[in-house]
Amino acid sequence: MKNPELKTIKVCFVIMKAYPLFNPEIKSVFGGAEVDFYNLATELAKDENFEVSCVVADYGQPDSEVRQNVMLIKSLNFKKGIFGQTSSLWNALKKANASIYLQKTAAWGTLFVYLFCKFHKRKFIYRTAKKEECTGEWPQSNLQRKAFQYSIRKANAVLAQNVKDKENLNSKLGISAITIPNGHKISSSIQSERDYVLWVGRSTQVKRPELFVELAQSIPDEKFVMICQHGFGDEQYDSLIERASHVENLEFIKRVEFSEIDNYFQRAKALVNTSDTEGFPNTFIQSCKAGTPILSLNVNPDDFLNKYECGLCANGNWDTFKNMLGDILNQDSNKYSENARKYAQENHDIKKIIEQYKKIFNDLVAGD
């Protein structure tokens, strides 16, 4: 219910590839950044004190439409390139007419959204997407990196996914940030029957999907399921599928609807992560809320797997990694399952997370 004493705050999430999450009929690739903003936008839209919009890319949809109480505004077309469509993006941002604009993922769009906010005297918030943004190692292009870092230094607020990223932003880039974990809807129950070892992600090089195929091949008596979307620009995807097809105990699935993905986590004995680096994977949260233990080759943000005993991390050692999977599969994993579930409920419940965002939004507007 709307509080009559509060002025309605207009908030716009700028996230180009999020449209398929709002419209499952669009069978296109999205990642963790899109899931994060989709969860936030749809949850915020439940509060009548906020008017929520989302600027997305052109997937052939109407110029604007409302889904789940969020106004979706069409902007640039990926096939045409961003530099020839600056007016399209600018007009979409203008159409949103928001007081606050949030953007995520380091790209030229970060500078563009900041400049729009500066020109129109609106508030700009940047939400980090990966560790390398916080250490100054990304984007790889020197010019783009300078433009990105300039933009977030000028932001009204920078939000990090974990404490280590916040510390790196301060020590490496001199930027003060606020730590807010990714938020998810937490269901009231979990599945008890478990059938397979799971991998979920896109076929981007940093996620090292080929290692999961190798892992499945090395443990023929165990069933493995790999849900792997075609990563943008990945020319090795067909080769990955071909290699996976020769592993009898591995089921390769190209895509699962977002509304159905939690069912796969519920049935998994363990979630495996083979990435070289990530910020805080949404798959970790999806695994935890399903009570599924996590096995990670490298990624362990804020050492949470050890601290909360949600799973195991091999710290990059392949042999240790394979042995750890055996440990999870061969022992009673109820401890990991219960701990993971408790961790998700206490740290990633979207109903709790959105209240942190609301406070930031209210404080920014009140500061005018």
N, C-alpha and C positions, 0 to 999 in steps of 0.2 A: 504494500500500500504506500502511496506517495505521501511524504511528509510535507504538508502545505507550507511549513516554515522554511523549507529548503528550495533553492532555485534548481531547476533541472539542469544537469551538467551533460553536455554533449561530448561524447568520447568516440574517437575514430581509431580503429586498428588498421594499420597499413600492412597487409600481408598478401602478396600477389597470388600465391598458389593455394590459398585456403578455400577457394570456391568449391572444389569437389567435396569438401567436408560438409558444407551446407547443402549441396545438391549431389547426392550419391549417384545420380544418373550420369554424371560426368566421370568417366573412368580415366582419371589422370593422376599423376604422381604428386604426393605431398609428403612432408616430413615432420619432424618433431616440433619445429618452430611454428608450423601451421596448426598442429594439434594444440599447442600451448595457447595461441591466440584464439582459436576456435572455442576452447573451453572457457577462457576468460570472457570473451565477448558474449557468448550465450548465457553464461551465469550472471554477468553484469546486467544484461538486458531484462532479467527477471525483476530488477529493482526499478520501480517507476520513477525514482529520483534521477535516473540516468537515461539518456537517449543514445543508443549505440549504433554505430555504423562500421562498415568494414570496406576498405578499398581493395579490390581484387583485380586480377587480370581478366582479359577478354577470353571467355570460353564459348562465345556465341550466345550468351544469355542476354536478357533485357538490360538496358542501360542501368536500371535500378530495380530492385525488388526486395521484399521483406521476407526473410526466413528466420524462424525461431526468434522473432521480435528484433532481429538485427537487419538494418538497412544495408544491402549489398550494392556497392557502386562499382560499375565496370570501368576499367581504365585501359592500360596498355595491352597490346597483343605481343606475346613473346616472339612470334614469327617475324615481326618487323624490327625488333631491336629497340632498346629504350631511348637512344639518342634521337631517333626520328619521331618520338611520340611524347616528348616532354609536355606538350600542351594537353594531351589526353590525360596524363597523370595529374598535372596541375589543376585541370578542370574538375577531375574527380575529387581531389582534396578540397577544392573550393565548394563543390556540391555538398560534401559532408558537413561543411560549416560548423566544425566542432570547436570546442574550447581547448581540447587536449587531443594530441595525435601521438599514437604509439607506433614505433616501427621496430622490426627485429630482423636480423641477419645483415651482416656487413656487406654493403653494395653501394653503387652510385645512388641508389634510392635513399640511402641514409642522409647524404648531403642534400638531396633534393627535398626531402620532407622537412629537414631542418630549415632550409632556406625559405620554404613556403611558410613555416611557422614564424620565422623572423619577420618576413615581409608583412604577414597579416596579424602579427602580434598575438600568436597563439602559443600554447605550451607544447613543448616537444619532450617526449620520453623515449629513451632507447632501452630495449631489453636485450641483453646479451644472448647469443645463441651457441657459442662454442668457446673453448678455452683459449684458443689462439687469438681471438679478438681482444682478450683481456691481457695477454702478455705482449701485445704489439707485433705479433707474427703474422697477422691476417688483417686485411687481404694481402695477397702475395705481391701484387702490383704496387710499386712504391708510391705512385701518384694516387691511386685509389685508397691506399692505406692512410696517406696523409689527409685526404679529404674525409675519410671515415673518422679518424681520430679527432680532427678539427670539429666535426659535427657533434660527436658525443661529449667533447669537452664543453661545448656550448649548450648542451641539453639541460633542461630544467630538472631532470632526474635521470639517473642511469640505474637500471635494475639488473642485478646479477643472479644467476641460478643457484650459486653455492658460495660458501664462505671463501674458498680458495680463489675463485674468480674475482670476488670483491677485493681481496688482498692484492692480487696481481694488478688490478686496475689502479689501485692506489700507489703501489710501489713501482710499477713499470710505466704507467701513463699519467700518474698524478691526478687521477679521477676518483672522486668519492662516490661510492655506489651503495645501494640498499640491497640486501640479500632477500629475495623472495623465491621460494621453491616453486616448481611447476605444480599446478593444481589439477586434480582429476576427480570425477565422480566416483565415490566409494560405494560399492554395492553392499548389501546387508549379509550376504552369504557367499561361501566359496565352494568349489567342487572338491570332492574327496578322491574320486578316481582319476589317476594320472596315467597317460599312455605313451608319452614321447618326450624327446628333448627338442626344444624349440629355438629357432632363430628368427627374428623379425627385423626388417629394415629395408633400405634401398641399396641398389648395387653400386654404391659409390666406392671409390678406391679406399678411402679412409676407413670404411667399415669392414673391409677385408672379408667379403662373403665366401671367397674361395677356401678360406681356412675352415669354415663350418663343413663344407663338402669333404675336405680332407679329414676332419674329425669324425664324421659319420662313417667314412670309409675305413677308418682305423678301429671302429667298434661295431662290427657287423651284427652282433647279437642284440643291439639296441635300436629302437625305431627313432628316426629323426624327422622333423618337419621344418621346412625352410619357407618362410613367407617373404618373398623378395621382389619388391617393385623395381622396375627398370629405372635406374638412376638417371637423371638428366645428363645427357652427353656421354653416357657410358657406351662405348663401342664393343665392350667385351661381354655384354649381357647374354647374347646368343651362345657364346662359348661356355659361359657359366652354366646355362641350362643344359647344354649338351653334356658337359662333364657330370652334372648332377644326375642326369638320366641313366648313367651307367652305375650308379650306386643304389643297389637294390633296397637297402633299408632306409633310403632317404626319399621323402615326398617333397617335391618342389611345387610351391603354389605362387603364382605370379602376383596375385592381388586378392585381398580380402576387404570387404566393406568395413569401414571404421566402426559401424554399429555392431558388427559381428566379431571384431578382433578379440574382444575380451574372452569370448568362448574358447579361443585357442590357448590363451594364457591359463585359463581355468583347468585345462586338461593336460598341461605340461608338467613333467617331473622337474624340469629345470629350464631356465632361460639362459642361453649362451650368448655372450657378447664378444665379438672378435675385433672390435674397432681399435685403431691405433690411438685415437683420442676423441673425446666428446665433451660437451658441457655437462649436462645432467640428462641422460637419455630418458625420454618419456616411456620407453619400453621397460626401464627399470621400475618405474612407478606402476605401470600396468601389471608387471610381474608381481610386485609386492602386494598390490591390492587384491590379487588373485591368490595370495599365499604361496607363490611359486619361488623356490630358491633361485638365486642368480649365480652364474659362473662367468666371470669376466677375465679376459686375457690381459687387458691393460687398464681399462677404465674403472676408477673407483673414487668418484668425487667426494672430497672431504673425508675419505676413508670410511664412508658410511657402511660398506659391506662388513667391515670388521667391527666398527663401533656398535652397530645395531644387530650384528650377527644375522644379516639377511642372506648371506651367501659367501662366496670365496672369490678372491682375486689372485691371479698367478703372477702379477707384476711383470708380464711380458715373457715369462718362461714357458715354452711350449710343452715340454715334458711334464712340468708341474701342473700345467693346465689340464692335460689329459688325465693325470692322476687325480686331480681334484674332482673332475667329473665322475670318476669312479667312486670317489669318497661320497659324493652327494647321492649317487644312484644306489650305492650298496649299503648305506646306513639309514637309520631312521631320520628322515629330513623334517620331522614335525617341528623340531626346534627352529630351523630356518623358516619354515612356513609360518609359524605363529609369530615369530619376530618380524618377518617381512610385512605381514598383515597389520600388526600393531604400528610399525613404522609408517606405513602408508596412511593409516587413519590419523595419526598424530601430526604428521608433517605435510601431507599432500592433499588433504580434503579440500576440494574446490570451494566449499562453503566457508571454510576458514580463510583460505588464500585470498578470495575475492574481497574480504573485509580489509585486508592490508592495502589492496589497490584502491578501494573506496576512500580510505583515509588519505592516501597520497593525492588522489584526484581532488578531494575536498580541500586539502591544505593548499594545493596549487591555485585553485580558484579563489580561495579566501585571501591569498597573498596578493591578488591584483589590487 
